[in-house]
């Protein structure tokens, strides 16, 4: 059931809706969807635990990542530094 | 052989796909452990990873069952989380081209990570490559991870102790930043984030993220901001 439902959503968006000739405004909005969803995912995964807002060491990890992304560091560095920082902070706290 | 490896290391898309895949693999292990401890067999867990292949939905379904929830509740929660993949599919229409069987196969790989990687690329060929490489890498690592996890059972620790949960928001941030090319787009990201934050305490898991997609309607309210290069 879950497999069928999950797949229906995935292919539904990609294939079935492709059949319709969608207007320009709609097409433009669609291009912006990942921006909104990525921002929402980041927010949920950094500031929320169990449906409550919770600011902890993850925020520091994300800030480190933001600086590294702005400095155009290699992807590996962008990922590893926050992981190490968060792991260390969790050991200390 | 060495030339091939060197080329892969220099290729940002390949590296992103591999790093993302490995992180997912570790969470796959955690999911496998959770799943067998909830009472699912290794085979059931593995079928879920292959056919459902949407980490958040799988984790939600299994956690609900493990905390005593009914199968119906688990199914509904997991489907709500899976809905956003439909929105991703819409976004990917211009990127994933090819025959119908090829697109049906691609559908299964539509998840946060593959869509994020595809959208972060500047040109269409890179987007196409990023989608497939990201999707396949995550698929392989996630499945290997859940398989390993369902074998080793409880003996593994919490991946959070190693700070691994931060990999996901950081990756999404790295995929998001290159797309914030105009003030209008930055505002969409901020509003989406705000919607998610405000809705989270009141609505079940997954719904706030879907609601946040409403932020793409910002051009209707403020058409004066710049959203695209040609300001359309």
Interface residues (C-beta under 8 A of the other chain):
Chain A: X1 X2 X3 X5 X6 X7 X9 X10 X11 X12 X13 X14 X15 X17 X18 X24 X25 X28 X29 X30 X31 X32 X33 X34 X35 X36 X37 X38 X39 X40 X41 X42 X43 X44 X45 X46 X47 X48 X51 X52 X53 X58 X61 X62 X65 X66 X69 X70 X74 X75 X76 X78 X79 X82 X83 X84 X85 X86 X87 X88 X90
Chain B: X12 X15 X16 X19 X23 X47 X48 X51 X52 X53 X54 X57 X61 X75 X78 X79 X82 X83 X84 X85 X86 X87 X88 X89 X90 X91 X92 X93 X96 X100 X103 X104 X106 X107 X108 X110 X112 X115 X116 X119 X160 X161 X162 X163 X164 X165 X166 X167 X168 X169 X170 X171 X172 X173 X174 X175 X176 X177 X179 X180 X185 X188 X189 X190 X191 X192 X193 X195 X196 X197 X200 X201 X205 X208 X209 X212 X213 X214 X215 X216 X217 X219 X227 X228 X232
